[in-house]
């Protein structure tokens, strides 16, 4: 999927925000399947990137926004795998905004098997808003920040997913 804003819903002031957002769906593609016969781990991250792109379109980040040298870069990702996905499986995603400040976006995506409803995988991500020309962090542009804050206001009513903030360790 690439940016084709006319095919996607966009946030509008005063319109009720879904909690969580359900902006993206797709299928496991043949190239995503590894030698074990299931979706390869790297393609889970790729698919979550597509879900993030759907969020970006929803909040107004499109080709014009990026042409102004503004974008979000992912700076940290934590993925939890629960069930396998196979070639052709239908997938659907939910997105929850956990926190926003003037430069950062903390979000959580869940991937589900669209037919069974089974939770397949989750990711928690921290993104940084950047001025691409200066290669430095910068403030989120006001219309995008307005959209994110409106979504956050609704999403704060959701429980924080149990996977958020986990630390990976092997206990003795």
Z-matrix of the N, CA and C atoms (Angstrom, degrees):
N
C 1 1.452
C 2 1.524 1 109.44
N 3 1.259 2 117.19 1 136.59
C 4 1.455 3 123.10 2 173.53
C 5 1.514 4 108.08 3 -122.36
N 6 1.288 5 116.03 4 174.13
C 7 1.454 6 121.15 5 -176.27
C 8 1.518 7 111.18 6 -69.16
N 9 1.305 8 115.20 7 111.98
C 10 1.454 9 123.38 8 174.96
C 11 1.521 10 105.87 9 -138.84
N 12 1.329 11 115.90 10 75.82
C 13 1.463 12 122.12 11 -168.69
C 14 1.525 13 113.80 12 -54.45
N 15 1.317 14 118.72 13 -30.72
C 16 1.457 15 119.80 14 -178.03
C 17 1.524 16 112.00 15 -63.81
N 18 1.315 17 118.81 16 -17.74
C 19 1.459 18 122.11 17 -178.79
C 20 1.530 19 112.95 18 -94.38
N 21 1.307 20 118.18 19 0.08
C 22 1.452 21 121.06 20 -172.56
C 23 1.516 22 111.22 21 -127.02
N 24 1.325 23 115.49 22 151.44
C 25 1.456 24 119.37 23 175.80
C 26 1.521 25 109.37 24 -72.61
N 27 1.318 26 115.61 25 151.79
C 28 1.454 27 120.53 26 177.13
C 29 1.517 28 109.10 27 -129.30
N 30 1.328 29 115.06 28 146.67
C 31 1.455 30 121.44 29 177.16
C 32 1.523 31 109.29 30 -63.15
N 33 1.337 32 114.53 31 140.30
C 34 1.461 33 120.66 32 174.90
C 35 1.515 34 108.02 33 -134.87
N 36 1.333 35 117.64 34 137.38
C 37 1.466 36 120.49 35 178.70
C 38 1.528 37 110.73 36 -55.20
N 39 1.321 38 115.61 37 138.21
C 40 1.452 39 120.96 38 176.54
C 41 1.514 40 115.55 39 84.14
N 42 1.326 41 117.72 40 -9.16
C 43 1.465 42 121.03 41 178.91
C 44 1.525 43 108.38 42 -92.85
N 45 1.324 44 116.19 43 133.81
C 46 1.465 45 120.70 44 -177.89
C 47 1.530 46 111.03 45 -56.17
N 48 1.327 47 114.99 46 135.53
C 49 1.465 48 122.40 47 179.61
C 50 1.523 49 108.95 48 -95.24
N 51 1.317 50 116.52 49 132.10
C 52 1.459 51 122.34 50 176.94
C 53 1.533 52 109.49 51 -69.98
N 54 1.328 53 116.70 52 141.08
C 55 1.463 54 120.68 53 -179.86
C 56 1.523 55 109.81 54 -132.30
N 57 1.321 56 119.04 55 109.13
C 58 1.461 57 126.83 56 -4.80
C 59 1.531 58 110.94 57 -76.14
N 60 1.333 59 115.06 58 170.23
C 61 1.461 60 120.33 59 176.22
C 62 1.525 61 109.75 60 -72.22
N 63 1.311 62 116.42 61 145.22
C 64 1.471 63 122.53 62 174.34
C 65 1.522 64 106.39 63 -129.49
N 66 1.331 65 114.60 64 89.26
C 67 1.457 66 121.21 65 -170.20
C 68 1.518 67 114.46 66 -111.71
N 69 1.326 68 117.45 67 -11.41
C 70 1.465 69 118.46 68 -172.80
C 71 1.521 70 110.75 69 -140.60
N 72 1.317 71 115.52 70 142.86
C 73 1.463 72 122.63 71 171.63
C 74 1.514 73 107.92 72 -149.36
N 75 1.302 74 116.08 73 157.37
C 76 1.459 75 120.82 74 -179.61
C 77 1.516 76 109.39 75 -170.59
N 78 1.314 77 115.84 76 -169.17
C 79 1.463 78 121.78 77 179.18
C 80 1.517 79 109.59 78 -127.32
N 81 1.328 80 116.13 79 152.98
C 82 1.461 81 121.00 80 173.54
C 83 1.527 82 107.22 81 -67.75
N 84 1.317 83 116.62 82 123.80
C 85 1.465 84 122.26 83 -178.58
C 86 1.522 85 110.69 84 -89.91
N 87 1.328 86 118.19 85 153.43
C 88 1.470 87 120.80 86 -178.93
C 89 1.531 88 113.27 87 -54.43
N 90 1.324 89 117.76 88 -38.37
C 91 1.467 90 120.83 89 -179.78
C 92 1.526 91 113.02 90 -67.13
N 93 1.322 92 117.41 91 -15.58
C 94 1.459 93 121.48 92 -178.78
C 95 1.531 94 112.43 93 -84.91
N 96 1.321 95 117.33 94 -9.70
C 97 1.467 96 121.85 95 -173.96
C 98 1.525 97 109.53 96 -92.52
N 99 1.340 98 115.67 97 132.24
C 100 1.467 99 120.63 98 -177.06
C 101 1.527 100 111.95 99 -95.55
N 102 1.318 101 115.79 100 -172.58
C 103 1.465 102 123.12 101 -177.95
C 104 1.522 103 113.08 102 -66.83
N 105 1.328 104 118.47 103 -12.41
C 106 1.463 105 121.54 104 175.57
C 107 1.526 106 111.99 105 -89.86
N 108 1.326 107 116.34 106 -1.74
C 109 1.457 108 120.17 107 177.13
C 110 1.517 109 114.87 108 85.09
N 111 1.333 110 117.17 109 10.65
C 112 1.460 111 119.38 110 177.10
C 113 1.530 112 109.80 111 -132.42
N 114 1.308 113 115.40 112 172.85
C 115 1.460 114 121.59 113 -177.17
C 116 1.520 115 109.77 114 -59.53
N 117 1.318 116 116.16 115 127.96
C 118 1.459 117 122.28 116 -179.37
C 119 1.526 118 110.48 117 -71.26
N 120 1.317 119 116.52 118 146.34
C 121 1.465 120 120.59 119 -174.50
C 122 1.522 121 113.33 120 -57.09
N 123 1.317 122 118.57 121 -35.47
C 124 1.466 123 119.86 122 -178.62
C 125 1.526 124 111.73 123 -66.84
N 126 1.321 125 117.65 124 -27.28
C 127 1.457 126 119.76 125 -179.01
C 128 1.527 127 112.53 126 -79.86
N 129 1.328 128 117.86 127 -18.73
C 130 1.460 129 118.93 128 170.24
C 131 1.525 130 108.54 129 -62.48
N 132 1.324 131 116.34 130 -45.41
C 133 1.467 132 120.34 131 178.67
C 134 1.524 133 110.40 132 -63.45
N 135 1.327 134 116.78 133 -42.58
C 136 1.462 135 120.50 134 177.56
C 137 1.532 136 110.29 135 -58.21
N 138 1.328 137 116.60 136 -46.84
C 139 1.466 138 120.77 137 -179.14
C 140 1.525 139 111.12 138 -62.89
N 141 1.337 140 117.03 139 -39.12
C 142 1.464 141 119.13 140 176.08
C 143 1.526 142 110.82 141 -65.15
N 144 1.323 143 117.34 142 -32.35
C 145 1.462 144 120.36 143 174.02
C 146 1.520 145 111.43 144 -61.44
N 147 1.322 146 116.60 145 -38.36
C 148 1.463 147 120.70 146 176.23
C 149 1.533 148 110.42 147 -64.86
N 150 1.341 149 117.00 148 -39.05
C 151 1.464 150 120.35 149 177.05
C 152 1.527 151 110.45 150 -65.01
N 153 1.329 152 117.03 151 -38.30
C 154 1.468 153 120.22 152 175.65
C 155 1.521 154 110.66 153 -64.07
N 156 1.331 155 117.02 154 -41.58
C 157 1.466 156 120.05 155 177.84
C 158 1.528 157 111.15 156 -60.59
N 159 1.328 158 117.29 157 -37.47
C 160 1.468 159 120.41 158 176.67
C 161 1.526 160 110.27 159 -63.63
N 162 1.337 161 117.06 160 -40.64
C 163 1.462 162 120.57 161 175.27
C 164 1.523 163 110.00 162 -61.52
N 165 1.318 164 116.84 163 -45.43
C 166 1.467 165 119.98 164 -179.05
C 167 1.529 166 110.84 165 -59.24
N 168 1.316 167 117.37 166 -44.15
C 169 1.468 168 119.85 167 177.68
C 170 1.526 169 110.01 168 -60.31
N 171 1.331 170 115.97 169 -41.69
C 172 1.464 171 121.20 170 -178.18
C 173 1.526 172 111.66 171 -61.19
N 174 1.327 173 117.80 172 -38.30
C 175 1.468 174 120.91 173 -176.90
C 176 1.527 175 112.89 174 -91.66
N 177 1.335 176 117.29 175 3.66
C 178 1.457 177 119.95 176 174.03
C 179 1.509 178 116.30 177 100.79
N 180 1.321 179 117.55 178 9.74
C 181 1.464 180 119.77 179 175.77
C 182 1.522 181 107.29 180 -88.28
N 183 1.314 182 114.99 181 108.64
C 184 1.458 183 121.56 182 -177.38
C 185 1.526 184 108.69 183 -132.74
N 186 1.322 185 116.56 184 -166.66
C 187 1.469 186 120.51 185 -178.80
C 188 1.523 187 111.23 186 -59.83
N 189 1.332 188 118.04 187 -39.32
C 190 1.466 189 120.68 188 179.50
C 191 1.525 190 111.11 189 -64.27
N 192 1.327 191 116.25 190 -40.11
C 193 1.466 192 120.15 191 179.29
C 194 1.525 193 109.78 192 -62.38
N 195 1.321 194 116.09 193 -47.01
C 196 1.465 195 119.25 194 179.94
C 197 1.524 196 111.69 195 -69.16
N 198 1.333 197 117.69 196 -30.46
C 199 1.470 198 120.62 197 176.28
C 200 1.526 199 110.81 198 -64.24
N 201 1.338 200 116.55 199 -23.67
C 202 1.468 201 120.59 200 176.17
C 203 1.530 202 111.42 201 -82.74
N 204 1.349 203 115.73 202 10.46
C 205 1.474 204 123.49 203 177.16
C 206 1.523 205 112.93 204 69.60
N 207 1.330 206 117.71 205 26.75
C 208 1.461 207 122.74 206 175.70
C 209 1.517 208 109.34 207 -114.12
N 210 1.331 209 115.81 208 141.57
C 211 1.458 210 120.30 209 176.58
C 212 1.521 211 109.21 210 -165.75
N 213 1.327 212 115.76 211 173.89
C 214 1.459 213 122.22 212 170.73
C 215 1.516 214 108.46 213 -107.40
N 216 1.318 215 116.80 214 138.61
C 217 1.460 216 123.03 215 172.78
C 218 1.521 217 107.64 216 -116.81
N 219 1.313 218 116.72 217 136.50
C 220 1.460 219 121.33 218 175.45
C 221 1.518 220 108.57 219 -76.14
N 222 1.338 221 116.52 220 128.77
C 223 1.465 222 120.49 221 -179.96
C 224 1.529 223 112.53 222 -112.12
N 225 1.336 224 117.50 223 -15.41
C 226 1.468 225 119.90 224 177.13
C 227 1.522 226 108.89 225 -157.57
N 228 1.330 227 115.15 226 140.27
C 229 1.464 228 121.93 227 -179.90
C 230 1.523 229 109.77 228 -140.97
N 231 1.325 230 116.29 229 135.00
C 232 1.466 231 122.74 230 172.54
C 233 1.524 232 106.89 231 -123.95
N 234 1.329 233 116.62 232 124.75
C 235 1.465 234 121.50 233 -178.67
C 236 1.524 235 109.56 234 -116.24
N 237 1.325 236 115.46 235 137.59
C 238 1.462 237 122.39 236 173.30
C 239 1.524 238 108.22 237 -121.08
N 240 1.342 239 115.96 238 125.32
C 241 1.460 240 122.62 239 -179.22
C 242 1.526 241 108.68 240 -102.05
N 243 1.337 242 116.97 241 133.33
C 244 1.457 243 120.86 242 -178.24
C 245 1.527 244 113.51 243 -120.05
N 246 1.319 245 117.34 244 -42.19
C 247 1.462 246 121.32 245 -178.25
C 248 1.517 247 109.12 246 -141.65
N 249 1.317 248 114.91 247 154.86
C 250 1.462 249 120.52 248 179.83
C 251 1.525 250 111.00 249 -78.00
N 252 1.323 251 114.58 250 152.48
C 253 1.464 252 122.11 251 170.21
C 254 1.521 253 106.83 252 -121.15
N 255 1.316 254 116.57 253 143.89
C 256 1.468 255 122.09 254 -176.57
C 257 1.521 256 110.88 255 -117.81
N 258 1.316 257 114.87 256 167.56
C 259 1.459 258 121.65 257 -179.16
C 260 1.527 259 111.37 258 -49.33
N 261 1.317 260 115.54 259 128.21
C 262 1.458 261 121.40 260 176.91
C 263 1.510 262 115.64 261 84.91
N 264 1.333 263 118.36 262 -10.87
C 265 1.463 264 119.88 263 -178.93
C 266 1.528 265 110.59 264 -57.13
N 267 1.338 266 116.67 265 136.36
C 268 1.459 267 120.09 266 176.20
C 269 1.530 268 109.76 267 -79.68
N 270 1.322 269 115.76 268 134.76
C 271 1.457 270 121.36 269 -177.47
C 272 1.524 271 109.98 270 -122.60
N 273 1.313 272 115.19 271 145.63
C 274 1.457 273 120.89 272 172.99
C 275 1.522 274 107.60 273 -135.39
N 276 1.317 275 116.30 274 155.29
C 277 1.463 276 121.43 275 -171.44
C 278 1.517 277 110.21 276 -131.57
N 279 1.322 278 115.64 277 146.99
C 280 1.458 279 120.72 278 169.20
C 281 1.522 280 107.59 279 -119.60
N 282 1.324 281 114.83 280 150.71
C 283 1.463 282 121.35 281 -178.59
C 284 1.514 283 109.05 282 -131.06
N 285 1.324 284 115.36 283 130.10
C 286 1.458 285 122.04 284 177.52
C 287 1.521 286 108.66 285 -122.48
N 288 1.337 287 116.59 286 127.02
C 289 1.461 288 121.29 287 173.76
C 290 1.527 289 106.73 288 -83.76
N 291 1.329 290 116.11 289 122.40
C 292 1.466 291 121.71 290 -177.99
C 293 1.523 292 112.22 291 -94.26
N 294 1.334 293 117.21 292 -37.41
C 295 1.467 294 121.50 293 -178.86
C 296 1.522 295 109.22 294 -162.93
N 297 1.319 296 114.74 295 154.05
C 298 1.463 297 122.48 296 177.32
C 299 1.519 298 107.30 297 -146.10
N 300 1.332 299 116.29 298 138.00
C 301 1.459 300 119.98 299 165.97
C 302 1.517 301 107.44 300 -132.11
N 303 1.314 302 118.74 301 -167.12
C 304 1.466 303 119.41 302 -172.07
C 305 1.524 304 113.85 303 -66.41
N 306 1.346 305 118.41 304 -18.68
C 307 1.465 306 121.28 305 -178.77
C 308 1.525 307 114.34 306 -128.14
N 309 1.334 308 118.69 307 -12.77
C 310 1.461 309 120.55 308 -171.71
C 311 1.521 310 112.12 309 -124.17
N 312 1.333 311 113.42 310 152.30
C 313 1.456 312 122.58 311 176.80
C 314 1.524 313 107.86 312 -132.93
N 315 1.324 314 116.55 313 124.44
C 316 1.461 315 123.48 314 178.61
C 317 1.528 316 106.02 315 -112.00
N 318 1.338 317 116.56 316 120.05
C 319 1.462 318 119.36 317 -176.27
C 320 1.516 319 111.81 318 -136.16
N 321 1.328 320 114.17 319 167.54
C 322 1.457 321 122.29 320 -178.24
C 323 1.523 322 108.21 321 -139.55
N 324 1.339 323 116.05 322 122.86
C 325 1.466 324 121.96 323 175.50
C 326 1.530 325 108.92 324 -109.07
N 327 1.319 326 116.10 325 143.96
C 328 1.465 327 122.49 326 170.28
C 329 1.520 328 108.13 327 -121.91
N 330 1.333 329 115.84 328 137.86
C 331 1.469 330 122.66 329 177.88
C 332 1.527 331 107.81 330 -109.70
N 333 1.329 332 115.63 331 129.71
C 334 1.457 333 121.60 332 -179.41
C 335 1.523 334 110.27 333 -123.45
N 336 1.333 335 115.71 334 151.03
C 337 1.461 336 120.18 335 168.05
C 338 1.526 337 105.27 336 -73.31
N 339 1.325 338 117.14 337 120.70
C 340 1.462 339 120.71 338 -172.63
C 341 1.526 340 113.01 339 -64.79
N 342 1.333 341 118.55 340 -30.48
C 343 1.466 342 120.71 341 -178.27
C 344 1.526 343 112.06 342 -82.07
N 345 1.337 344 117.00 343 -44.93
C 346 1.469 345 120.36 344 -175.75
C 347 1.523 346 112.97 345 -90.45
N 348 1.332 347 117.05 346 -22.87
C 349 1.460 348 120.80 347 -175.12
C 350 1.513 349 113.48 348 81.48
N 351 1.340 350 117.62 349 0.23
C 352 1.465 351 120.89 350 -179.14
C 353 1.524 352 111.15 351 -64.08
N 354 1.336 353 115.82 352 137.84
C 355 1.458 354 121.54 353 173.26
C 356 1.524 355 107.98 354 -74.54
N 357 1.330 356 116.81 355 122.70
C 358 1.459 357 121.49 356 -178.31
C 359 1.521 358 112.45 357 -99.52
N 360 1.324 359 116.58 358 -38.54
C 361 1.459 360 119.57 359 -170.58
C 362 1.526 361 108.79 360 -165.43
N 363 1.331 362 116.77 361 152.04
C 364 1.466 363 121.31 362 173.85
C 365 1.520 364 109.20 363 -133.30
N 366 1.314 365 115.46 364 158.31
C 367 1.455 366 120.29 365 172.23
C 368 1.517 367 109.97 366 -143.05
N 369 1.304 368 114.79 367 138.20
C 370 1.461 369 123.17 368 172.10
C 371 1.520 370 106.03 369 -108.72
N 372 1.327 371 117.00 370 131.01
C 373 1.456 372 119.80 371 -176.12
C 374 1.523 373 111.78 372 -135.26
N 375 1.331 374 114.44 373 145.76
C 376 1.457 375 122.13 374 170.63
C 377 1.519 376 106.63 375 -113.88
N 378 1.325 377 115.62 376 127.77
C 379 1.455 378 121.38 377 179.59
C 380 1.523 379 109.23 378 -120.05
N 381 1.307 380 115.54 379 148.38
C 382 1.459 381 122.98 380 -179.05
C 383 1.518 382 108.15 381 -118.76
N 384 1.324 383 116.27 382 131.51
C 385 1.463 384 120.27 383 177.04
C 386 1.519 385 108.27 384 -79.75
N 387 1.330 386 116.27 385 133.66
C 388 1.464 387 120.05 386 -174.02
C 389 1.522 388 112.33 387 -130.87
N 390 1.328 389 113.12 388 151.60
C 391 1.460 390 123.16 389 165.89
C 392 1.518 391 104.21 390 -91.99
N 393 1.316 392 117.23 391 106.51
C 394 1.461 393 120.68 392 -173.56
C 395 1.522 394 112.09 393 -66.27
N 396 1.325 395 118.70 394 -32.40
C 397 1.465 396 121.26 395 -179.60
C 398 1.523 397 110.87 396 -68.39
N 399 1.328 398 116.64 397 -40.11
C 400 1.465 399 121.20 398 -178.91
C 401 1.524 400 112.16 399 -88.38
N 402 1.326 401 117.22 400 -10.51
C 403 1.466 402 122.62 401 -177.77
C 404 1.525 403 111.38 402 53.95
N 405 1.338 404 114.66 403 48.17
C 406 1.455 405 120.24 404 179.63
C 407 1.529 406 109.91 405 -146.55
N 408 1.324 407 115.67 406 158.73
C 409 1.458 408 120.32 407 176.47
C 410 1.523 409 109.35 408 -66.70
N 411 1.327 410 114.94 409 146.88
C 412 1.465 411 119.96 410 177.81
C 413 1.524 412 108.87 411 -150.04
N 414 1.317 413 115.32 412 168.38
C 415 1.461 414 121.13 413 -179.13
C 416 1.528 415 110.78 414 -65.91
N 417 1.318 416 114.69 415 142.62
C 418 1.463 417 121.37 416 174.32
C 419 1.529 418 107.73 417 -65.50
N 420 1.313 419 116.97 418 135.70
C 421 1.462 420 121.03 419 -179.47
C 422 1.530 421 110.04 420 -61.88
N 423 1.357 422 117.84 421 141.89
C 424 1.467 423 121.94 422 -172.82
C 425 1.526 424 116.45 423 -50.20
N 426 1.337 425 121.53 424 -45.42
C 427 1.475 426 117.73 425 -179.09
C 428 1.531 427 113.15 426 -63.91
N 429 1.324 428 116.51 427 -36.65
C 430 1.467 429 120.86 428 179.14
C 431 1.524 430 109.87 429 -71.23
N 432 1.325 431 117.05 430 -42.16
C 433 1.469 432 120.46 431 177.77
C 434 1.525 433 110.34 432 -62.15
N 435 1.320 434 117.42 433 -40.86
C 436 1.466 435 120.92 434 177.69
C 437 1.529 436 110.71 435 -58.44
N 438 1.320 437 116.64 436 -44.80
C 439 1.465 438 120.57 437 178.99
C 440 1.522 439 110.97 438 -63.35
N 441 1.334 440 116.68 439 -46.76
C 442 1.468 441 120.40 440 -179.16
C 443 1.522 442 111.64 441 -61.70
N 444 1.324 443 117.44 442 -41.73
C 445 1.467 444 120.32 443 -179.88
C 446 1.527 445 111.41 444 -67.13
N 447 1.321 446 117.40 445 -35.34
C 448 1.468 447 120.65 446 176.99
C 449 1.529 448 110.50 447 -66.46
N 450 1.322 449 116.31 448 -41.82
C 451 1.467 450 120.27 449 177.56
C 452 1.525 451 109.66 450 -65.24
N 453 1.329 452 116.66 451 -45.63
C 454 1.462 453 121.23 452 179.45
C 455 1.525 454 111.13 453 -56.87
N 456 1.319 455 117.03 454 -41.62
C 457 1.464 456 120.39 455 -179.53
C 458 1.526 457 111.07 456 -57.06
N 459 1.311 458 116.79 457 -42.04
C 460 1.469 459 120.99 458 177.59
C 461 1.526 460 111.31 459 -73.36
N 462 1.324 461 117.20 460 -41.70
C 463 1.464 462 121.20 461 -175.27
C 464 1.523 463 112.81 462 -73.06
N 465 1.326 464 118.25 463 -18.52
C 466 1.466 465 119.70 464 177.05
C 467 1.519 466 111.94 465 -65.47
N 468 1.320 467 116.88 466 -16.92
C 469 1.465 468 121.00 467 176.95
C 470 1.526 469 111.99 468 -78.39
N 471 1.334 470 117.15 469 -16.23
C 472 1.466 471 121.52 470 178.65
C 473 1.524 472 110.20 471 -79.02
N 474 1.322 473 117.81 472 149.84
C 475 1.467 474 118.66 473 173.15
C 476 1.527 475 109.71 474 -67.13
N 477 1.320 476 115.99 475 148.11
C 478 1.462 477 120.58 476 175.45
C 479 1.527 478 107.04 477 -72.85
N 480 1.331 479 118.13 478 126.46
C 481 1.471 480 119.85 479 179.82
C 482 1.530 481 111.64 480 -57.56
N 483 1.325 482 116.20 481 143.66
C 484 1.468 483 120.99 482 -176.19
C 485 1.523 484 112.55 483 -62.06
N 486 1.330 485 117.85 484 -21.25
C 487 1.465 486 121.31 485 -178.47
C 488 1.531 487 112.55 486 -78.19
N 489 1.304 488 117.92 487 -15.73
C 490 1.466 489 121.59 488 -174.62
C 491 1.524 490 111.00 489 -68.24
N 492 1.328 491 115.13 490 130.60
C 493 1.461 492 121.58 491 175.01
C 494 1.514 493 115.13 492 79.17
N 495 1.315 494 117.48 493 9.38
C 496 1.467 495 119.77 494 -179.23
C 497 1.514 496 111.10 495 -68.26
N 498 1.308 497 114.88 496 149.69
C 499 1.457 498 122.40 497 176.52
C 500 1.521 499 107.74 498 -112.15
N 501 1.326 500 115.80 499 139.61
C 502 1.458 501 120.72 500 178.95
C 503 1.529 502 108.78 501 -92.50
N 504 1.325 503 116.28 502 127.47
C 505 1.461 504 120.57 503 -179.58
C 506 1.525 505 109.74 504 -159.88
N 507 1.309 506 115.86 505 158.85
C 508 1.462 507 121.93 506 169.74
C 509 1.519 508 106.11 507 -111.19
N 510 1.313 509 115.65 508 116.03
C 511 1.463 510 119.71 509 -179.50
C 512 1.520 511 109.74 510 -81.47
N 513 1.332 512 116.52 511 142.33
C 514 1.478 513 119.21 512 179.23
C 515 1.514 514 112.23 513 -68.56
